[in-house]
Amino acid sequence: MMATGINIGSVMTRGVISVKKSDTVAEAAKLMKRARIGGVPVVERGDVIGIVTEGDIMRDIVATGKKHDVKVGRIMKHPVRTVPPDIDVEDAAKIMRDLEIERLPVVSGKRLMGMITMMDLVRIEPALLELMKERGSLEMVPTTEKAVSIAGECENCSNYSVFLRNIDGRLLCEDCREL
Ligand SMILES: [Zn+2]
């Protein structure tokens, strides 16, 4: 297959939910359920340091009977595979297929810029579905990220913030929300 010519930066979800190492697994699980996503990046001062997925929670907490007050930092996957925004959609799809993961944080340096999931890619380029079928089942989780704590550039001042909120359709940082 040829490269699609579409880069991840143009199709990623911007303003993504993230959690901190010190958040509990229960909080992370609730956040994912509410946002109907299967995994969230773990962020420290804007840098991606790990990822925690529903699968991790099921395996590490439910299966072993650990308590839900376990901190995200103890069960997150790290280091985490990330991609830069300028990578081709097909290359991102191959990374996900080869690592058998469903989502990738998109970073500039280590800074969280967005998220991309396999479902996003298949929607954008249905031909990629064939590539995905070469491995096991697809996780059909829609990414309707109505965020609580979201990371990205403020649409008013352009500063980077991990605490953007959606105010009347614009993602605003803490400072701009108060104006
Ligand atoms: Zn701002």
Boltz pocket constraint, residues with backbone or C-beta under 6 A from the ligand:
constraints:
  - pocket:
      binder: B
      contacts: [[A, 154], [A, 155], [A, 156], [A, 157], [A, 158], [A, 159], [A, 172], [A, 173], [A, 174], [A, 175], [A, 176], [A, 177]]
      max_distance: 6.0
